[in-house]
Every structure is written in C-alpha cells, then in structure tokens.
Amino acid sequence: MALRQTSTAKKPTATGSISKGTSRTLTVPSVGLSISKAIPSTSSTTSAKTATLRNAKAAPLKISKSFPSSASSSRLGKSDSKTASVSQPPVPKATSPSASSVSSTRRPPPKLPVLKPLDASDTLQVAAQLYSWLYMNNSLKKAQKTSYTAAREAVEQFRQKLRDEESEIADQRIRFETERLICFLEELASDEIAEDVAWAMQTLTRNEGETSRVMSEALHLAGQGLKSVDYVSPMHRPNQLLDDLVRLKSECTDLEATISRVLCKVTRGDSNLGPVLETYLHLLKGRSNNLDTAVELMLSVKENVGMWLEKESLAIDANGR
C-alpha cells in the first residue's frame, strides 16, 4: 500500500490565531473513487487515519467528504483544505486453484516399458524349441500307452495261465492228500502194529487229561502251604497226589516203550505213521519230566508238613510238662 501525505498546517501563534487547517485525501486507484476529509490540525489527526483505514477495508470505494475545522472556523471564519492522495492496491481475492494448476502440480504416471517385437530369427527359434518339446511329449505319451497296453495283456495272459495251472494243481493236491490218507489207514490196519497203535493212542489221550488235573491239584496244594493241612489226616492228600503222579509217570514210561516198538516195526521210508509217532514220543518225554518235578514237589510238601507236626508235638509236650 502506498500512502502519500502532505501537510501545510501551521502551529498557532502567541496571539492564539491559526492561519490554515490540514486536509487529507485517500484515493483507491483500483475502484476509481476518492475520499476527501478535512481533519482538524492537531486534535483529529489520529481519528482521521483510523476512519480512513476502516473505510478502505470495508468498501474500496472513492468517497469525497469535507469536514470543516471547528476550531479554525470559530476563530478565523475560514477553512483551508488541502488534498492528500493515498493510493492503495486492490485486495487480492482468495480463489481456488484451477484444474490446469492442479494437473500441472501432479506427477505424471510412470511410463510402461514397451516390448519390442521379436525378430524373425527369435520367433523361429522359439517355434523350433516348442515344436521339439511337443514332439517329445507326444512320443512319450504314445510309448507309455503302448507299454501299458502290452503289460496289461501280458498280465491277463499270465493270470489265465496261472488259473489253469492252479486248477490242475488243486486236482493233483486233492489226489495227493487222498493217497496219503489211504496209505496211513493201510499202515494202521496192519496186523503187526494195529493193536499196539490202538492201545497207545487211547492211553495217550487218557494220560494227558489225568496228568493235567493231578498237576494242577499238586501246584494248588503246594501254593497254600500249611493252610490246607488236614489236622485229622495231614498226610492223606499229599500221599494221594503222590500216588497219582507216580502212576501217571509209569504210564508215560509204558507209552514210550510201546511207541518205540511200533517205530521199529515201521520200515517204509515213505511211511506217514512214523513222523506222527515220533512227535508223540517227544511229547511223552516232556510230560515225564514234568511228572518227575511234581513228584519232587509233593515230597517237599510232605516234608514240610512232617516238620510242622513235629514242632507242634514238641510244643504240646513242653506245655504238658
């Protein structure tokens, strides 16, 4: 803002008269209006400046006004006004940024890379590689399909062949088992060994059942100890079990002798009866060993019961004395 001010006011003299007053003119070039105001020389200078600024801010208009100086008019009867021009630039208006300015401030988008077209040599090379891969893939698929078909046909042929062989083998197996059974029955029906084999089989079956029962009772009696002792006849049950064990042991010995004699009579190398009797012979040997152990156990039980009875008799004698 450019302000231009001229003042020709004179200070009052000693006689008390004022020759001239002061005047101020405000001019706004942008609107083309002028403001003229006569202000008293000394007292109204500050108020004139404030009014001028308010009028310039409120409305940029050119107004002409003349204010007579009250002091000068009363004393001198005349007023001199002098214009003072004040130039003020136009107030800029707040405007929104235009679309062109906004678009100019934005960054341009990055440019996408442009792919150059392939040369004729590159295209031919790619096509050659692709054709070779496709040819290899098709060749492998055809070979796989041919191999799968051939393998499936071979498996089907082998399955049919195996089915035929199994049918023949099944017939031969039935025939073979039947022949073995017939030979076994013929050996059992022989006059030399028929009686011994029959007695051995019957005695072996009976001996197996009795041995299992007697050995279970012997183990139970030995496990209870002195709790199962009968005070009336404390040695009755151990002696009974001991007799049964000895009898079964003698039966096992007789069975071993009979089976050994039958095996001596079987001279055929392809005999079916020999392996069966040998198996029973090993079974009888193991059973005889178990019976011997049970006999020793019963003897130990009888010894314990005898020692307990002797102790009780000594205690009774000691109490009687």
C-alpha positions in Angstrom: 0.0 0.0 0.0 1.4 3.4 -1.0 0.5 6.4 1.1 1.2 9.9 0.1 0.5 12.7 2.6 1.1 16.4 2.5 0.5 18.7 5.4 0.8 22.5 5.5 -0.6 23.1 9.0 1.0 25.9 10.9 1.2 25.9 14.7 -0.8 28.6 16.5 1.0 31.9 17.3 1.2 33.6 20.5 -1.8 35.7 19.7 -3.9 32.5 19.5 -4.9 32.6 15.8 -4.5 29.7 13.3 -4.0 30.6 9.7 -4.6 27.3 7.9 -6.1 23.8 8.6 -5.0 20.5 7.4 -6.8 18.3 4.9 -6.2 14.6 3.8 -7.4 12.8 0.7 -7.5 9.0 0.3 -7.5 7.6 -3.2 -8.1 3.9 -4.2 -6.8 3.5 -7.7 -8.4 0.1 -8.3 -12.0 1.4 -7.9 -11.6 5.0 -9.1 -13.1 6.7 -6.0 -11.6 9.4 -3.8 -12.1 10.2 -0.2 -11.6 13.8 0.9 -11.8 14.6 4.5 -10.9 17.8 6.3 -9.4 17.0 9.7 -8.5 19.5 12.4 -4.9 20.4 12.6 -3.8 18.7 15.8 -6.7 17.1 17.6 -8.3 15.0 14.9 -5.3 13.5 13.1 -5.3 10.1 14.7 -9.1 9.7 14.4 -8.9 10.6 10.7 -6.3 7.9 10.0 -8.4 5.3 11.8 -11.5 6.2 9.8 -9.6 6.2 6.5 -8.3 2.7 7.1 -11.7 1.3 8.2 -13.4 2.8 5.1 -10.6 1.4 2.8 -11.0 -2.1 4.3 -14.9 -2.1 4.4 -15.5 -0.9 0.8 -12.9 0.0 -1.7 -14.9 3.0 -3.0 -13.9 6.6 -3.7 -15.8 8.9 -1.4 -15.3 12.7 -1.2 -16.0 14.4 2.0 -15.0 17.7 3.6 -15.0 18.2 7.2 -14.7 21.9 8.3 -12.3 22.6 11.1 -14.4 23.6 14.0 -11.6 25.4 15.8 -10.5 27.3 12.7 -14.0 28.3 11.6 -14.9 29.5 15.0 -11.7 31.6 15.4 -10.8 32.6 11.9 -14.1 32.1 10.0 -12.3 30.3 7.1 -11.0 26.9 6.3 -8.4 25.8 4.0 -8.4 22.3 2.8 -5.6 20.5 1.1 -6.0 17.2 -0.6 -3.8 14.3 0.1 -4.0 11.3 -2.1 -3.4 7.9 -0.7 -3.0 5.1 -3.2 -4.0 1.5 -2.1 -3.7 -1.6 -4.2 -6.6 -3.9 -4.7 -7.1 -6.6 -2.2 -6.5 -10.0 -3.8 -9.3 -12.4 -3.6 -8.9 -15.9 -2.4 -9.5 -18.1 -5.4 -9.5 -21.9 -5.6 -6.7 -23.5 -7.7 -7.8 -24.1 -11.2 -7.8 -27.6 -12.8 -4.8 -26.6 -15.0 -2.7 -25.7 -12.0 -3.7 -28.9 -10.1 -2.9 -31.0 -13.1 0.4 -29.3 -13.6 1.4 -30.0 -9.9 0.6 -33.7 -10.1 3.4 -36.1 -11.1 3.0 -37.8 -14.4 2.4 -41.6 -14.2 5.4 -43.8 -14.9 5.8 -44.9 -18.4 5.3 -48.6 -19.0 8.1 -50.4 -20.8 7.3 -51.1 -24.3 8.2 -54.6 -25.5 10.0 -54.6 -28.7 8.7 -57.1 -31.3 10.8 -60.2 -31.7 13.0 -60.6 -34.7 12.2 -63.2 -37.3 15.2 -65.3 -36.1 13.9 -65.2 -32.4 10.4 -66.3 -33.5 11.8 -69.2 -35.5 14.0 -70.3 -32.6 11.1 -70.2 -30.1 8.9 -72.2 -32.5 11.6 -74.8 -33.1 12.1 -75.3 -29.3 8.3 -75.5 -28.7 7.9 -78.0 -31.6 10.7 -80.2 -30.2 9.1 -80.3 -26.7 5.7 -81.0 -28.1 7.0 -83.8 -30.3 8.9 -85.4 -27.4 5.8 -85.1 -25.1 3.6 -86.8 -27.7 6.1 -89.5 -28.3 6.4 -90.3 -24.6 2.6 -90.5 -24.2 2.3 -92.9 -27.1 5.1 -95.0 -25.8 3.5 -95.0 -22.3 0.1 -96.0 -23.7 1.7 -98.8 -25.8 3.7 -100.1 -22.8 0.6 -100.0 -20.6 -1.4 -102.0 -23.1 1.3 -104.6 -23.6 1.8 -105.0 -19.8 -1.9 -105.4 -19.3 -2.2 -108.0 -22.0 0.8 -109.9 -20.5 -0.7 -109.8 -17.0 -4.0 -111.1 -18.4 -2.3 -113.9 -20.2 -0.3 -114.9 -17.1 -3.4 -114.8 -15.0 -5.2 -117.1 -17.3 -2.2 -119.5 -17.4 -2.0 -119.4 -13.6 -5.7 -120.1 -13.3 -5.3 -123.2 -15.4 -2.3 -124.4 -13.6 -4.0 -123.8 -10.2 -6.9 -125.9 -11.3 -4.6 -128.7 -12.3 -2.6 -128.3 -9.1 -5.8 -128.3 -7.0 -6.8 -131.6 -8.6 -3.3 -133.0 -8.0 -3.3 -131.8 -4.4 -6.6 -133.5 -3.7 -5.4 -136.6 -5.3 -2.1 -136.5 -3.3 -3.8 -135.9 0.1 -6.3 -138.7 -0.6 -3.4 -141.1 -1.5 -1.6 -140.2 1.7 -4.7 -140.8 3.8 -5.2 -144.2 2.2 -1.6 -145.2 2.9 -1.9 -144.0 6.5 -5.0 -146.0 7.1 -3.4 -149.1 5.5 -0.5 -148.8 7.9 -2.8 -148.5 10.9 -4.7 -151.5 9.7 -1.6 -153.7 9.6 -1.7 -156.8 11.8 1.7 -156.2 13.2 1.1 -152.7 14.7 -2.6 -152.3 14.8 -3.1 -153.5 18.3 -0.1 -151.5 19.8 -1.1 -148.3 18.0 -4.7 -148.5 19.2 -3.6 -149.0 22.8 -1.0 -146.3 22.6 -3.5 -143.7 21.2 -6.1 -144.5 23.8 -3.7 -144.5 26.7 -2.1 -141.3 25.5 -5.4 -139.4 25.4 -6.4 -140.6 28.9 -2.9 -139.9 30.4 -3.0 -136.4 29.0 -6.2 -135.5 30.8 -5.3 -137.1 34.1 -1.8 -135.5 34.1 -3.2 -132.0 33.7 -5.7 -132.5 36.5 -3.3 -134.0 39.0 -0.5 -131.5 38.4 -2.9 -128.6 38.9 -4.0 -130.0 42.3 -0.4 -130.6 43.3 0.5 -127.0 42.4 -2.5 -125.7 44.3 -1.7 -127.7 47.4 2.0 -126.6 47.4 0.9 -123.0 47.0 -1.4 -123.0 50.0 1.3 -124.4 52.3 0.2 -125.3 55.9 -3.2 -123.6 55.5 -4.7 -126.6 53.6 -3.3 -129.2 56.1 -6.0 -131.5 57.4 -5.4 -131.9 61.2 -7.1 -135.3 61.3 -5.0 -136.8 58.5 -2.4 -134.2 57.4 -0.6 -136.7 55.1 -3.6 -138.1 53.3 -3.9 -135.6 50.4 -0.2 -135.3 49.7 0.2 -139.1 49.6 -2.8 -139.5 47.3 -1.4 -136.9 44.8 1.9 -138.5 45.0 0.5 -141.9 44.1 -1.4 -140.5 41.1 1.8 -138.8 39.9 3.8 -142.0 40.2 1.1 -143.9 38.3 1.0 -141.4 35.5 4.7 -141.5 35.3 4.7 -145.2 34.9 2.0 -144.9 32.1 4.2 -142.4 30.3 7.1 -144.9 30.5 4.9 -147.7 29.1 3.7 -145.5 26.3 7.3 -144.5 25.3 8.2 -148.2 25.2 5.2 -149.1 23.1 5.7 -146.3 20.6 9.4 -147.1 20.3 8.4 -150.7 19.5 5.9 -149.6 16.8 8.6 -147.3 15.2 10.9 -150.3 15.0 8.2 -152.2 13.0 7.7 -149.4 10.6 10.4 -150.0 7.9 9.0 -148.0 5.0 10.8 -144.8 4.2 7.7 -143.0 2.9 5.6 -144.0 5.9 3.1 -141.5 7.2 2.8 -143.1 10.6 6.4 -142.8 11.6 6.5 -138.9 11.9 3.3 -138.9 13.9 4.6 -141.5 16.4 7.9 -139.7 16.7 6.1 -136.4 17.6 4.1 -138.2 20.3 7.3 -139.8 21.6 8.9 -136.3 22.2 5.7 -135.2 23.9 5.8 -138.1 26.3 9.4 -137.4 27.2 8.5 -133.8 28.2 5.5 -135.0 30.2 7.6 -137.5 32.1 10.0 -134.7 33.1 7.0 -132.6 34.4 5.7 -135.5 36.4 9.1 -136.0 38.0 9.2 -132.4 39.0 5.6 -132.7 40.5 6.7 -135.8 42.5 9.6 -133.9 44.0 7.3 -131.0 44.9 4.9 -133.4 46.7 7.8 -134.9 48.6 8.8 -131.4 49.7 5.2 -130.7 50.8 5.2 -133.9 52.9 8.5 -133.0 54.5 7.2 -129.5 55.4 4.0 -131.0 56.9 6.1 -133.6 58.9 8.4 -130.8 60.3 5.3 -128.8 61.3 3.7 -131.8 63.0 6.9 -132.5 64.9 7.1 -128.8 66.0 3.5 -128.9 67.2 4.1 -132.1 69.1 7.1 -130.6 70.8 5.1 -127.6 71.8 2.4 -129.8 73.3 4.9 -131.8 75.3 6.5 -128.6 76.5 3.2 -127.2 77.6 2.2 -130.5 79.3 5.3 -130.6 81.4 
